[in-house]
Amino acid sequence: MITREDIENIALLSKLFVDEKDIDGLTEEMQKIVAFADTINSVEVKSGEFDNINNLQNAFRADEVKESLPVEEILKNAPEQAEDHFLVRKRA
């Protein structure tokens, strides 16, 4: 069962703001989602082979070599750059 505390914890972990008045509604909706997933999980499966139901083999396309944009054009919108690289701040 999903509780208010679960919703608050999920919001905290995902760094989302959830208004206090919306928590009860979200709790009900999340409970419906979990109940639906439980329904799907309870279905009896006769065969466990679902990974290749279309009988596809090696359905990857071949690589195509194409011209790239010039480095100057790629970097023209970069806030910070050095030589031919994007500069990004190190995050702690």
PyMOL Python script that loads the backbone (N, CA, C, O; Angstrom):
from pymol import cmd

cmd.read_pdbstr("""\
ATOM      1  N   MET A   1       0.838  -1.179   0.000  1.00  0.00           N
ATOM      2  CA  MET A   1       0.000   0.000   0.000  1.00  0.00           C
ATOM      3  C   MET A   1       0.884   1.243   0.000  1.00  0.00           C
ATOM      4  O   MET A   1       1.884   1.309   0.715  1.00  0.00           O
ATOM      5  N   ILE A   2       0.509   2.205  -0.794  1.00  0.00           N
ATOM      6  CA  ILE A   2       1.246   3.460  -0.891  1.00  0.00           C
ATOM      7  C   ILE A   2       0.708   4.432   0.164  1.00  0.00           C
ATOM      8  O   ILE A   2      -0.504   4.582   0.321  1.00  0.00           O
ATOM      9  N   THR A   3       1.613   5.081   0.875  1.00  0.00           N
ATOM     10  CA  THR A   3       1.219   6.021   1.929  1.00  0.00           C
ATOM     11  C   THR A   3       1.638   7.437   1.556  1.00  0.00           C
ATOM     12  O   THR A   3       2.389   7.658   0.606  1.00  0.00           O
ATOM     13  N   ARG A   4       1.134   8.380   2.328  1.00  0.00           N
ATOM     14  CA  ARG A   4       1.544   9.781   2.145  1.00  0.00           C
ATOM     15  C   ARG A   4       3.053   9.918   2.268  1.00  0.00           C
ATOM     16  O   ARG A   4       3.690  10.661   1.521  1.00  0.00           O
ATOM     17  N   GLU A   5       3.616   9.178   3.234  1.00  0.00           N
ATOM     18  CA  GLU A   5       5.054   9.246   3.454  1.00  0.00           C
ATOM     19  C   GLU A   5       5.815   8.752   2.227  1.00  0.00           C
ATOM     20  O   GLU A   5       6.873   9.287   1.895  1.00  0.00           O
ATOM     21  N   ASP A   6       5.278   7.724   1.548  1.00  0.00           N
ATOM     22  CA  ASP A   6       5.913   7.221   0.331  1.00  0.00           C
ATOM     23  C   ASP A   6       5.947   8.313  -0.740  1.00  0.00           C
ATOM     24  O   ASP A   6       6.970   8.520  -1.393  1.00  0.00           O
ATOM     25  N   ILE A   7       4.830   9.003  -0.912  1.00  0.00           N
ATOM     26  CA  ILE A   7       4.755  10.068  -1.911  1.00  0.00           C
ATOM     27  C   ILE A   7       5.721  11.190  -1.553  1.00  0.00           C
ATOM     28  O   ILE A   7       6.421  11.708  -2.424  1.00  0.00           O
ATOM     29  N   GLU A   8       5.764  11.569  -0.276  1.00  0.00           N
ATOM     30  CA  GLU A   8       6.690  12.623   0.149  1.00  0.00           C
ATOM     31  C   GLU A   8       8.138  12.194  -0.086  1.00  0.00           C
ATOM     32  O   GLU A   8       8.963  13.009  -0.500  1.00  0.00           O
ATOM     33  N   ASN A   9       8.452  10.930   0.172  1.00  0.00           N
ATOM     34  CA  ASN A   9       9.805  10.429  -0.028  1.00  0.00           C
ATOM     35  C   ASN A   9      10.167  10.399  -1.514  1.00  0.00           C
ATOM     36  O   ASN A   9      11.277  10.773  -1.892  1.00  0.00           O
ATOM     37  N   ILE A  10       9.241   9.960  -2.343  1.00  0.00           N
ATOM     38  CA  ILE A  10       9.478   9.944  -3.791  1.00  0.00           C
ATOM     39  C   ILE A  10       9.709  11.363  -4.299  1.00  0.00           C
ATOM     40  O   ILE A  10      10.610  11.600  -5.103  1.00  0.00           O
ATOM     41  N   ALA A  11       8.896  12.301  -3.829  1.00  0.00           N
ATOM     42  CA  ALA A  11       9.058  13.694  -4.238  1.00  0.00           C
ATOM     43  C   ALA A  11      10.425  14.224  -3.795  1.00  0.00           C
ATOM     44  O   ALA A  11      11.093  14.927  -4.554  1.00  0.00           O
ATOM     45  N   LEU A  12      10.833  13.896  -2.595  1.00  0.00           N
ATOM     46  CA  LEU A  12      12.127  14.336  -2.084  1.00  0.00           C
ATOM     47  C   LEU A  12      13.269  13.744  -2.912  1.00  0.00           C
ATOM     48  O   LEU A  12      14.195  14.458  -3.295  1.00  0.00           O
ATOM     49  N   LEU A  13      13.201  12.445  -3.184  1.00  0.00           N
ATOM     50  CA  LEU A  13      14.251  11.788  -3.956  1.00  0.00           C
ATOM     51  C   LEU A  13      14.334  12.307  -5.386  1.00  0.00           C
ATOM     52  O   LEU A  13      15.421  12.397  -5.956  1.00  0.00           O
ATOM     53  N   SER A  14      13.182  12.648  -5.965  1.00  0.00           N
ATOM     54  CA  SER A  14      13.171  13.140  -7.336  1.00  0.00           C
ATOM     55  C   SER A  14      13.290  14.652  -7.418  1.00  0.00           C
ATOM     56  O   SER A  14      13.245  15.232  -8.503  1.00  0.00           O
ATOM     57  N   LYS A  15      13.444  15.285  -6.263  1.00  0.00           N
ATOM     58  CA  LYS A  15      13.606  16.739  -6.167  1.00  0.00           C
ATOM     59  C   LYS A  15      12.443  17.487  -6.814  1.00  0.00           C
ATOM     60  O   LYS A  15      12.631  18.477  -7.520  1.00  0.00           O
ATOM     61  N   LEU A  16      11.230  16.983  -6.551  1.00  0.00           N
ATOM     62  CA  LEU A  16      10.017  17.623  -7.041  1.00  0.00           C
ATOM     63  C   LEU A  16       9.271  18.255  -5.884  1.00  0.00           C
ATOM     64  O   LEU A  16       9.230  17.709  -4.782  1.00  0.00           O
ATOM     65  N   PHE A  17       8.684  19.410  -6.144  1.00  0.00           N
ATOM     66  CA  PHE A  17       7.842  20.034  -5.132  1.00  0.00           C
ATOM     67  C   PHE A  17       6.422  19.510  -5.312  1.00  0.00           C
ATOM     68  O   PHE A  17       5.865  19.564  -6.408  1.00  0.00           O
ATOM     69  N   VAL A  18       5.851  19.010  -4.242  1.00  0.00           N
ATOM     70  CA  VAL A  18       4.466  18.546  -4.264  1.00  0.00           C
ATOM     71  C   VAL A  18       3.702  19.331  -3.213  1.00  0.00           C
ATOM     72  O   VAL A  18       4.032  19.305  -2.027  1.00  0.00           O
ATOM     73  N   ASP A  19       2.681  20.024  -3.672  1.00  0.00           N
ATOM     74  CA  ASP A  19       1.856  20.812  -2.767  1.00  0.00           C
ATOM     75  C   ASP A  19       1.145  19.879  -1.784  1.00  0.00           C
ATOM     76  O   ASP A  19       0.711  18.789  -2.157  1.00  0.00           O
ATOM     77  N   GLU A  20       1.033  20.301  -0.567  1.00  0.00           N
ATOM     78  CA  GLU A  20       0.412  19.493   0.498  1.00  0.00           C
ATOM     79  C   GLU A  20      -0.998  19.047   0.112  1.00  0.00           C
ATOM     80  O   GLU A  20      -1.402  17.928   0.430  1.00  0.00           O
ATOM     81  N   LYS A  21      -1.735  19.899  -0.560  1.00  0.00           N
ATOM     82  CA  LYS A  21      -3.118  19.554  -0.928  1.00  0.00           C
ATOM     83  C   LYS A  21      -3.183  18.492  -2.035  1.00  0.00           C
ATOM     84  O   LYS A  21      -4.237  17.891  -2.245  1.00  0.00           O
ATOM     85  N   ASP A  22      -2.075  18.256  -2.743  1.00  0.00           N
ATOM     86  CA  ASP A  22      -2.059  17.280  -3.828  1.00  0.00           C
ATOM     87  C   ASP A  22      -1.599  15.893  -3.391  1.00  0.00           C
ATOM     88  O   ASP A  22      -1.738  14.931  -4.146  1.00  0.00           O
ATOM     89  N   ILE A  23      -1.060  15.781  -2.196  1.00  0.00           N
ATOM     90  CA  ILE A  23      -0.472  14.512  -1.765  1.00  0.00           C
ATOM     91  C   ILE A  23      -1.511  13.395  -1.675  1.00  0.00           C
ATOM     92  O   ILE A  23      -1.238  12.270  -2.095  1.00  0.00           O
ATOM     93  N   ASP A  24      -2.686  13.683  -1.141  1.00  0.00           N
ATOM     94  CA  ASP A  24      -3.709  12.635  -1.027  1.00  0.00           C
ATOM     95  C   ASP A  24      -4.136  12.122  -2.399  1.00  0.00           C
ATOM     96  O   ASP A  24      -4.298  10.916  -2.586  1.00  0.00           O
ATOM     97  N   GLY A  25      -4.320  13.025  -3.355  1.00  0.00           N
ATOM     98  CA  GLY A  25      -4.689  12.611  -4.708  1.00  0.00           C
ATOM     99  C   GLY A  25      -3.595  11.796  -5.372  1.00  0.00           C
ATOM    100  O   GLY A  25      -3.873  10.802  -6.043  1.00  0.00           O
ATOM    101  N   LEU A  26      -2.345  12.218  -5.184  1.00  0.00           N
ATOM    102  CA  LEU A  26      -1.228  11.465  -5.750  1.00  0.00           C
ATOM    103  C   LEU A  26      -1.104  10.090  -5.110  1.00  0.00           C
ATOM    104  O   LEU A  26      -0.750   9.118  -5.778  1.00  0.00           O
ATOM    105  N   THR A  27      -1.397  10.010  -3.816  1.00  0.00           N
ATOM    106  CA  THR A  27      -1.353   8.722  -3.120  1.00  0.00           C
ATOM    107  C   THR A  27      -2.375   7.761  -3.725  1.00  0.00           C
ATOM    108  O   THR A  27      -2.064   6.594  -3.960  1.00  0.00           O
ATOM    109  N   GLU A  28      -3.583   8.242  -3.977  1.00  0.00           N
ATOM    110  CA  GLU A  28      -4.616   7.404  -4.591  1.00  0.00           C
ATOM    111  C   GLU A  28      -4.223   6.975  -6.002  1.00  0.00           C
ATOM    112  O   GLU A  28      -4.401   5.815  -6.372  1.00  0.00           O
ATOM    113  N   GLU A  29      -3.691   7.907  -6.787  1.00  0.00           N
ATOM    114  CA  GLU A  29      -3.301   7.589  -8.156  1.00  0.00           C
ATOM    115  C   GLU A  29      -2.155   6.577  -8.176  1.00  0.00           C
ATOM    116  O   GLU A  29      -2.162   5.645  -8.981  1.00  0.00           O
ATOM    117  N   MET A  30      -1.177   6.759  -7.296  1.00  0.00           N
ATOM    118  CA  MET A  30      -0.053   5.830  -7.233  1.00  0.00           C
ATOM    119  C   MET A  30      -0.530   4.446  -6.800  1.00  0.00           C
ATOM    120  O   MET A  30      -0.031   3.431  -7.287  1.00  0.00           O
ATOM    121  N   GLN A  31      -1.495   4.410  -5.887  1.00  0.00           N
ATOM    122  CA  GLN A  31      -2.043   3.122  -5.447  1.00  0.00           C
ATOM    123  C   GLN A  31      -2.732   2.406  -6.606  1.00  0.00           C
ATOM    124  O   GLN A  31      -2.636   1.184  -6.720  1.00  0.00           O
ATOM    125  N   LYS A  32      -3.433   3.159  -7.474  1.00  0.00           N
ATOM    126  CA  LYS A  32      -4.073   2.567  -8.650  1.00  0.00           C
ATOM    127  C   LYS A  32      -3.029   2.009  -9.613  1.00  0.00           C
ATOM    128  O   LYS A  32      -3.221   0.942 -10.196  1.00  0.00           O
ATOM    129  N   ILE A  33      -1.922   2.736  -9.776  1.00  0.00           N
ATOM    130  CA  ILE A  33      -0.856   2.277 -10.672  1.00  0.00           C
ATOM    131  C   ILE A  33      -0.248   0.982 -10.152  1.00  0.00           C
ATOM    132  O   ILE A  33      -0.030   0.044 -10.919  1.00  0.00           O
ATOM    133  N   VAL A  34       0.024   0.929  -8.856  1.00  0.00           N
ATOM    134  CA  VAL A  34       0.603  -0.279  -8.258  1.00  0.00           C
ATOM    135  C   VAL A  34      -0.377  -1.440  -8.358  1.00  0.00           C
ATOM    136  O   VAL A  34       0.032  -2.570  -8.622  1.00  0.00           O
ATOM    137  N   ALA A  35      -1.663  -1.178  -8.152  1.00  0.00           N
ATOM    138  CA  ALA A  35      -2.675  -2.235  -8.266  1.00  0.00           C
ATOM    139  C   ALA A  35      -2.735  -2.764  -9.695  1.00  0.00           C
ATOM    140  O   ALA A  35      -2.874  -3.968  -9.908  1.00  0.00           O
ATOM    141  N   PHE A  36      -2.630  -1.874 -10.664  1.00  0.00           N
ATOM    142  CA  PHE A  36      -2.631  -2.296 -12.071  1.00  0.00           C
ATOM    143  C   PHE A  36      -1.405  -3.154 -12.366  1.00  0.00           C
ATOM    144  O   PHE A  36      -1.519  -4.185 -13.030  1.00  0.00           O
ATOM    145  N   ALA A  37      -0.243  -2.747 -11.884  1.00  0.00           N
ATOM    146  CA  ALA A  37       0.982  -3.536 -12.079  1.00  0.00           C
ATOM    147  C   ALA A  37       0.845  -4.898 -11.418  1.00  0.00           C
ATOM    148  O   ALA A  37       1.297  -5.900 -11.973  1.00  0.00           O
ATOM    149  N   ASP A  38       0.228  -4.952 -10.241  1.00  0.00           N
ATOM    150  CA  ASP A  38       0.003  -6.237  -9.572  1.00  0.00           C
ATOM    151  C   ASP A  38      -0.916  -7.130 -10.404  1.00  0.00           C
ATOM    152  O   ASP A  38      -0.714  -8.343 -10.468  1.00  0.00           O
ATOM    153  N   THR A  39      -1.917  -6.535 -11.037  1.00  0.00           N
ATOM    154  CA  THR A  39      -2.831  -7.294 -11.899  1.00  0.00           C
ATOM    155  C   THR A  39      -2.068  -7.897 -13.068  1.00  0.00           C
ATOM    156  O   THR A  39      -2.259  -9.067 -13.401  1.00  0.00           O
ATOM    157  N   ILE A  40      -1.208  -7.109 -13.688  1.00  0.00           N
ATOM    158  CA  ILE A  40      -0.415  -7.609 -14.811  1.00  0.00           C
ATOM    159  C   ILE A  40       0.513  -8.724 -14.351  1.00  0.00           C
ATOM    160  O   ILE A  40       0.658  -9.735 -15.037  1.00  0.00           O
ATOM    161  N   ASN A  41       1.144  -8.547 -13.193  1.00  0.00           N
ATOM    162  CA  ASN A  41       2.068  -9.560 -12.679  1.00  0.00           C
ATOM    163  C   ASN A  41       1.361 -10.858 -12.297  1.00  0.00           C
ATOM    164  O   ASN A  41       1.990 -11.916 -12.274  1.00  0.00           O
ATOM    165  N   SER A  42       0.075 -10.794 -12.001  1.00  0.00           N
ATOM    166  CA  SER A  42      -0.636 -11.993 -11.573  1.00  0.00           C
ATOM    167  C   SER A  42      -1.140 -12.843 -12.736  1.00  0.00           C
ATOM    168  O   SER A  42      -1.641 -13.946 -12.513  1.00  0.00           O
ATOM    169  N   VAL A  43      -1.021 -12.361 -13.961  1.00  0.00           N
ATOM    170  CA  VAL A  43      -1.482 -13.106 -15.124  1.00  0.00           C
ATOM    171  C   VAL A  43      -0.582 -14.317 -15.337  1.00  0.00           C
ATOM    172  O   VAL A  43       0.644 -14.216 -15.297  1.00  0.00           O
ATOM    173  N   GLU A  44      -1.218 -15.466 -15.563  1.00  0.00           N
ATOM    174  CA  GLU A  44      -0.464 -16.690 -15.795  1.00  0.00           C
ATOM    175  C   GLU A  44       0.062 -16.695 -17.232  1.00  0.00           C
ATOM    176  O   GLU A  44      -0.684 -16.449 -18.179  1.00  0.00           O
ATOM    177  N   VAL A  45       1.334 -16.975 -17.373  1.00  0.00           N
ATOM    178  CA  VAL A  45       1.972 -16.996 -18.686  1.00  0.00           C
ATOM    179  C   VAL A  45       2.303 -18.444 -19.034  1.00  0.00           C
ATOM    180  O   VAL A  45       2.940 -19.150 -18.251  1.00  0.00           O
ATOM    181  N   LYS A  46       1.871 -18.875 -20.200  1.00  0.00           N
ATOM    182  CA  LYS A  46       2.114 -20.259 -20.611  1.00  0.00           C
ATOM    183  C   LYS A  46       3.515 -20.443 -21.171  1.00  0.00           C
ATOM    184  O   LYS A  46       4.108 -21.510 -21.012  1.00  0.00           O
ATOM    185  N   SER A  47       4.042 -19.439 -21.811  1.00  0.00           N
ATOM    186  CA  SER A  47       5.381 -19.527 -22.391  1.00  0.00           C
ATOM    187  C   SER A  47       6.187 -18.322 -21.926  1.00  0.00           C
ATOM    188  O   SER A  47       5.673 -17.204 -21.892  1.00  0.00           O
ATOM    189  N   GLY A  48       7.423 -18.542 -21.576  1.00  0.00           N
ATOM    190  CA  GLY A  48       8.263 -17.453 -21.094  1.00  0.00           C
ATOM    191  C   GLY A  48       9.094 -16.811 -22.174  1.00  0.00           C
ATOM    192  O   GLY A  48       9.999 -16.036 -21.866  1.00  0.00           O
ATOM    193  N   GLU A  49       8.818 -17.104 -23.437  1.00  0.00           N
ATOM    194  CA  GLU A  49       9.636 -16.578 -24.519  1.00  0.00           C
ATOM    195  C   GLU A  49       8.954 -15.386 -25.177  1.00  0.00           C
ATOM    196  O   GLU A  49       8.199 -15.538 -26.137  1.00  0.00           O
ATOM    197  N   PHE A  50       9.232 -14.195 -24.647  1.00  0.00           N
ATOM    198  CA  PHE A  50       8.669 -12.974 -25.210  1.00  0.00           C
ATOM    199  C   PHE A  50       9.742 -12.096 -25.841  1.00  0.00           C
ATOM    200  O   PHE A  50       9.432 -11.037 -26.388  1.00  0.00           O
ATOM    201  N   ASP A  51      10.988 -12.519 -25.774  1.00  0.00           N
ATOM    202  CA  ASP A  51      12.063 -11.644 -26.216  1.00  0.00           C
ATOM    203  C   ASP A  51      12.203 -11.557 -27.729  1.00  0.00           C
ATOM    204  O   ASP A  51      12.841 -10.627 -28.224  1.00  0.00           O
ATOM    205  N   ASN A  52      11.639 -12.477 -28.467  1.00  0.00           N
ATOM    206  CA  ASN A  52      11.776 -12.443 -29.921  1.00  0.00           C
ATOM    207  C   ASN A  52      10.473 -12.846 -30.589  1.00  0.00           C
ATOM    208  O   ASN A  52      10.455 -13.759 -31.415  1.00  0.00           O
ATOM    209  N   ILE A  53       9.384 -12.176 -30.240  1.00  0.00           N
ATOM    210  CA  ILE A  53       8.077 -12.571 -30.756  1.00  0.00           C
ATOM    211  C   ILE A  53       7.901 -12.261 -32.238  1.00  0.00           C
ATOM    212  O   ILE A  53       7.011 -12.822 -32.878  1.00  0.00           O
ATOM    213  N   ASN A  54       8.733 -11.378 -32.799  1.00  0.00           N
ATOM    214  CA  ASN A  54       8.626 -11.052 -34.228  1.00  0.00           C
ATOM    215  C   ASN A  54       9.651 -11.795 -35.070  1.00  0.00           C
ATOM    216  O   ASN A  54       9.749 -11.576 -36.277  1.00  0.00           O
ATOM    217  N   ASN A  55      10.412 -12.673 -34.432  1.00  0.00           N
ATOM    218  CA  ASN A  55      11.438 -13.461 -35.128  1.00  0.00           C
ATOM    219  C   ASN A  55      12.442 -12.596 -35.881  1.00  0.00           C
ATOM    220  O   ASN A  55      12.873 -12.953 -36.977  1.00  0.00           O
ATOM    221  N   LEU A  56      12.812 -11.469 -35.299  1.00  0.00           N
ATOM    222  CA  LEU A  56      13.812 -10.593 -35.907  1.00  0.00           C
ATOM    223  C   LEU A  56      15.197 -11.044 -35.490  1.00  0.00           C
ATOM    224  O   LEU A  56      15.418 -11.459 -34.352  1.00  0.00           O
ATOM    225  N   GLN A  57      16.124 -10.955 -36.427  1.00  0.00           N
ATOM    226  CA  GLN A  57      17.513 -11.266 -36.120  1.00  0.00           C
ATOM    227  C   GLN A  57      18.391 -10.168 -36.687  1.00  0.00           C
ATOM    228  O   GLN A  57      18.272  -9.807 -37.857  1.00  0.00           O
ATOM    229  N   ASN A  58      19.268  -9.644 -35.857  1.00  0.00           N
ATOM    230  CA  ASN A  58      20.214  -8.622 -36.267  1.00  0.00           C
ATOM    231  C   ASN A  58      19.526  -7.502 -37.051  1.00  0.00           C
ATOM    232  O   ASN A  58      19.871  -7.237 -38.203  1.00  0.00           O
ATOM    233  N   ALA A  59      18.565  -6.858 -36.425  1.00  0.00           N
ATOM    234  CA  ALA A  59      17.761  -5.841 -37.087  1.00  0.00           C
ATOM    235  C   ALA A  59      18.378  -4.453 -36.992  1.00  0.00           C
ATOM    236  O   ALA A  59      17.666  -3.449 -37.014  1.00  0.00           O
ATOM    237  N   PHE A  60      19.696  -4.396 -36.886  1.00  0.00           N
ATOM    238  CA  PHE A  60      20.379  -3.115 -36.804  1.00  0.00           C
ATOM    239  C   PHE A  60      20.656  -2.588 -38.206  1.00  0.00           C
ATOM    240  O   PHE A  60      20.890  -3.361 -39.136  1.00  0.00           O
ATOM    241  N   ARG A  61      20.628  -1.300 -38.345  1.00  0.00           N
ATOM    242  CA  ARG A  61      20.946  -0.717 -39.649  1.00  0.00           C
ATOM    243  C   ARG A  61      22.456  -0.566 -39.780  1.00  0.00           C
ATOM    244  O   ARG A  61      23.174  -0.523 -38.782  1.00  0.00           O
ATOM    245  N   ALA A  62      22.914  -0.489 -40.977  1.00  0.00           N
ATOM    246  CA  ALA A  62      24.342  -0.299 -41.218  1.00  0.00           C
ATOM    247  C   ALA A  62      24.734   1.141 -40.883  1.00  0.00           C
ATOM    248  O   ALA A  62      23.945   2.067 -41.071  1.00  0.00           O
ATOM    249  N   ASP A  63      25.941   1.315 -40.394  1.00  0.00           N
ATOM    250  CA  ASP A  63      26.441   2.667 -40.113  1.00  0.00           C
ATOM    251  C   ASP A  63      26.665   3.411 -41.416  1.00  0.00           C
ATOM    252  O   ASP A  63      27.110   2.842 -42.413  1.00  0.00           O
ATOM    253  N   GLU A  64      26.345   4.706 -41.385  1.00  0.00           N
ATOM    254  CA  GLU A  64      26.577   5.551 -42.547  1.00  0.00           C
ATOM    255  C   GLU A  64      27.487   6.693 -42.129  1.00  0.00           C
ATOM    256  O   GLU A  64      27.193   7.403 -41.167  1.00  0.00           O
ATOM    257  N   VAL A  65      28.570   6.873 -42.833  1.00  0.00           N
ATOM    258  CA  VAL A  65      29.491   7.963 -42.549  1.00  0.00           C
ATOM    259  C   VAL A  65      28.961   9.206 -43.245  1.00  0.00           C
ATOM    260  O   VAL A  65      28.713   9.202 -44.451  1.00  0.00           O
ATOM    261  N   LYS A  66      28.791  10.280 -42.461  1.00  0.00           N
ATOM    262  CA  LYS A  66      28.283  11.536 -43.007  1.00  0.00           C
ATOM    263  C   LYS A  66      29.203  12.666 -42.576  1.00  0.00           C
ATOM    264  O   LYS A  66      29.918  12.563 -41.580  1.00  0.00           O
ATOM    265  N   GLU A  67      29.170  13.734 -43.339  1.00  0.00           N
ATOM    266  CA  GLU A  67      29.960  14.916 -43.000  1.00  0.00           C
ATOM    267  C   GLU A  67      29.429  15.540 -41.721  1.00  0.00           C
ATOM    268  O   GLU A  67      28.220  15.599 -41.495  1.00  0.00           O
ATOM    269  N   SER A  68      30.338  15.997 -40.900  1.00  0.00           N
ATOM    270  CA  SER A  68      29.967  16.669 -39.664  1.00  0.00           C
ATOM    271  C   SER A  68      29.989  18.173 -39.890  1.00  0.00           C
ATOM    272  O   SER A  68      30.562  18.653 -40.868  1.00  0.00           O
ATOM    273  N   LEU A  69      29.367  18.910 -38.988  1.00  0.00           N
ATOM    274  CA  LEU A  69      29.449  20.359 -39.038  1.00  0.00           C
ATOM    275  C   LEU A  69      30.858  20.793 -38.649  1.00  0.00           C
ATOM    276  O   LEU A  69      31.551  20.072 -37.932  1.00  0.00           O
ATOM    277  N   PRO A  70      31.282  21.947 -39.108  1.00  0.00           N
ATOM    278  CA  PRO A  70      32.596  22.448 -38.692  1.00  0.00           C
ATOM    279  C   PRO A  70      32.616  22.706 -37.183  1.00  0.00           C
ATOM    280  O   PRO A  70      31.602  23.086 -36.597  1.00  0.00           O
ATOM    281  N   VAL A  71      33.775  22.497 -36.566  1.00  0.00           N
ATOM    282  CA  VAL A  71      33.912  22.674 -35.121  1.00  0.00           C
ATOM    283  C   VAL A  71      33.497  24.078 -34.712  1.00  0.00           C
ATOM    284  O   VAL A  71      32.848  24.246 -33.680  1.00  0.00           O
ATOM    285  N   GLU A  72      33.854  25.084 -35.489  1.00  0.00           N
ATOM    286  CA  GLU A  72      33.509  26.475 -35.152  1.00  0.00           C
ATOM    287  C   GLU A  72      31.998  26.666 -35.053  1.00  0.00           C
ATOM    288  O   GLU A  72      31.512  27.374 -34.171  1.00  0.00           O
ATOM    289  N   GLU A  73      31.269  26.039 -35.952  1.00  0.00           N
ATOM    290  CA  GLU A  73      29.810  26.172 -35.936  1.00  0.00           C
ATOM    291  C   GLU A  73      29.202  25.442 -34.739  1.00  0.00           C
ATOM    292  O   GLU A  73      28.246  25.921 -34.130  1.00  0.00           O
ATOM    293  N   ILE A  74      29.757  24.298 -34.415  1.00  0.00           N
ATOM    294  CA  ILE A  74      29.259  23.536 -33.270  1.00  0.00           C
ATOM    295  C   ILE A  74      29.478  24.315 -31.982  1.00  0.00           C
ATOM    296  O   ILE A  74      28.611  24.328 -31.107  1.00  0.00           O
ATOM    297  N   LEU A  75      30.630  24.965 -31.861  1.00  0.00           N
ATOM    298  CA  LEU A  75      30.974  25.656 -30.618  1.00  0.00           C
ATOM    299  C   LEU A  75      30.449  27.079 -30.531  1.00  0.00           C
ATOM    300  O   LEU A  75      30.616  27.715 -29.490  1.00  0.00           O
ATOM    301  N   LYS A  76      29.825  27.608 -31.574  1.00  0.00           N
ATOM    302  CA  LYS A  76      29.425  29.011 -31.543  1.00  0.00           C
ATOM    303  C   LYS A  76      28.369  29.308 -30.469  1.00  0.00           C
ATOM    304  O   LYS A  76      28.267  30.449 -30.018  1.00  0.00           O
ATOM    305  N   ASN A  77      27.594  28.323 -30.058  1.00  0.00           N
ATOM    306  CA  ASN A  77      26.589  28.539 -29.016  1.00  0.00           C
ATOM    307  C   ASN A  77      27.040  28.062 -27.639  1.00  0.00           C
ATOM    308  O   ASN A  77      26.270  28.107 -26.679  1.00  0.00           O
ATOM    309  N   ALA A  78      28.275  27.608 -27.544  1.00  0.00           N
ATOM    310  CA  ALA A  78      28.784  27.122 -26.261  1.00  0.00           C
ATOM    311  C   ALA A  78      29.027  28.308 -25.336  1.00  0.00           C
ATOM    312  O   ALA A  78      29.691  29.266 -25.732  1.00  0.00           O
ATOM    313  N   PRO A  79      28.503  28.265 -24.105  1.00  0.00           N
ATOM    314  CA  PRO A  79      28.740  29.360 -23.179  1.00  0.00           C
ATOM    315  C   PRO A  79      30.218  29.530 -22.850  1.00  0.00           C
ATOM    316  O   PRO A  79      30.708  30.652 -22.717  1.00  0.00           O
ATOM    317  N   GLU A  80      30.927  28.404 -22.719  1.00  0.00           N
ATOM    318  CA  GLU A  80      32.356  28.445 -22.448  1.00  0.00           C
ATOM    319  C   GLU A  80      33.036  27.386 -23.301  1.00  0.00           C
ATOM    320  O   GLU A  80      32.541  26.268 -23.443  1.00  0.00           O
ATOM    321  N   GLN A  81      34.180  27.759 -23.865  1.00  0.00           N
ATOM    322  CA  GLN A  81      34.909  26.827 -24.709  1.00  0.00           C
ATOM    323  C   GLN A  81      36.395  27.092 -24.613  1.00  0.00           C
ATOM    324  O   GLN A  81      36.819  28.186 -24.240  1.00  0.00           O
ATOM    325  N   ALA A  82      37.179  26.095 -24.948  1.00  0.00           N
ATOM    326  CA  ALA A  82      38.629  26.221 -25.007  1.00  0.00           C
ATOM    327  C   ALA A  82      39.099  25.357 -26.161  1.00  0.00           C
ATOM    328  O   ALA A  82      38.724  24.189 -26.267  1.00  0.00           O
ATOM    329  N   GLU A  83      39.913  25.929 -27.016  1.00  0.00           N
ATOM    330  CA  GLU A  83      40.388  25.253 -28.220  1.00  0.00           C
ATOM    331  C   GLU A  83      39.181  24.697 -28.972  1.00  0.00           C
ATOM    332  O   GLU A  83      38.355  25.472 -29.453  1.00  0.00           O
ATOM    333  N   ASP A  84      39.062  23.396 -29.082  1.00  0.00           N
ATOM    334  CA  ASP A  84      37.912  22.822 -29.798  1.00  0.00           C
ATOM    335  C   ASP A  84      37.061  21.953 -28.874  1.00  0.00           C
ATOM    336  O   ASP A  84      36.551  20.907 -29.274  1.00  0.00           O
ATOM    337  N   HIS A  85      36.919  22.416 -27.614  1.00  0.00           N
ATOM    338  CA  HIS A  85      36.174  21.647 -26.622  1.00  0.00           C
ATOM    339  C   HIS A  85      35.137  22.515 -25.916  1.00  0.00           C
ATOM    340  O   HIS A  85      35.312  23.725 -25.777  1.00  0.00           O
ATOM    341  N   PHE A  86      34.055  21.878 -25.473  1.00  0.00           N
ATOM    342  CA  PHE A  86      33.114  22.519 -24.562  1.00  0.00           C
ATOM    343  C   PHE A  86      33.721  22.513 -23.162  1.00  0.00           C
ATOM    344  O   PHE A  86      34.286  21.504 -22.738  1.00  0.00           O
ATOM    345  N   LEU A  87      33.613  23.610 -22.453  1.00  0.00           N
ATOM    346  CA  LEU A  87      34.027  23.647 -21.061  1.00  0.00           C
ATOM    347  C   LEU A  87      32.797  23.504 -20.183  1.00  0.00           C
ATOM    348  O   LEU A  87      31.797  24.196 -20.380  1.00  0.00           O
ATOM    349  N   VAL A  88      32.874  22.612 -19.224  1.00  0.00           N
ATOM    350  CA  VAL A  88      31.775  22.433 -18.279  1.00  0.00           C
ATOM    351  C   VAL A  88      32.340  22.507 -16.874  1.00  0.00           C
ATOM    352  O   VAL A  88      33.492  22.149 -16.633  1.00  0.00           O
ATOM    353  N   ARG A  89      31.516  22.974 -15.954  1.00  0.00           N
ATOM    354  CA  ARG A  89      31.946  23.089 -14.573  1.00  0.00           C
ATOM    355  C   ARG A  89      31.948  21.719 -13.922  1.00  0.00           C
ATOM    356  O   ARG A  89      31.084  20.883 -14.186  1.00  0.00           O
ATOM    357  N   LYS A  90      32.930  21.509 -13.073  1.00  0.00           N
ATOM    358  CA  LYS A  90      33.001  20.276 -12.310  1.00  0.00           C
ATOM    359  C   LYS A  90      31.951  20.335 -11.219  1.00  0.00           C
ATOM    360  O   LYS A  90      31.841  21.334 -10.508  1.00  0.00           O
ATOM    361  N   ARG A  91      31.183  19.275 -11.084  1.00  0.00           N
ATOM    362  CA  ARG A  91      30.160  19.211 -10.034  1.00  0.00           C
ATOM    363  C   ARG A  91      30.659  18.321  -8.930  1.00  0.00           C
ATOM    364  O   ARG A  91      31.228  17.253  -9.159  1.00  0.00           O
ATOM    365  N   ALA A  92      30.424  18.799  -7.709  1.00  0.00           N
ATOM    366  CA  ALA A  92      30.879  18.010  -6.562  1.00  0.00           C
ATOM    367  C   ALA A  92      29.852  16.984  -6.160  1.00  0.00           C
ATOM    368  O   ALA A  92      30.069  16.231  -5.211  1.00  0.00           O
TER     369      ALA A  92
END
""", "prot")
cmd.dss("prot")
cmd.show_as("cartoon", "prot")
cmd.util.cbc("prot")
cmd.orient("prot")
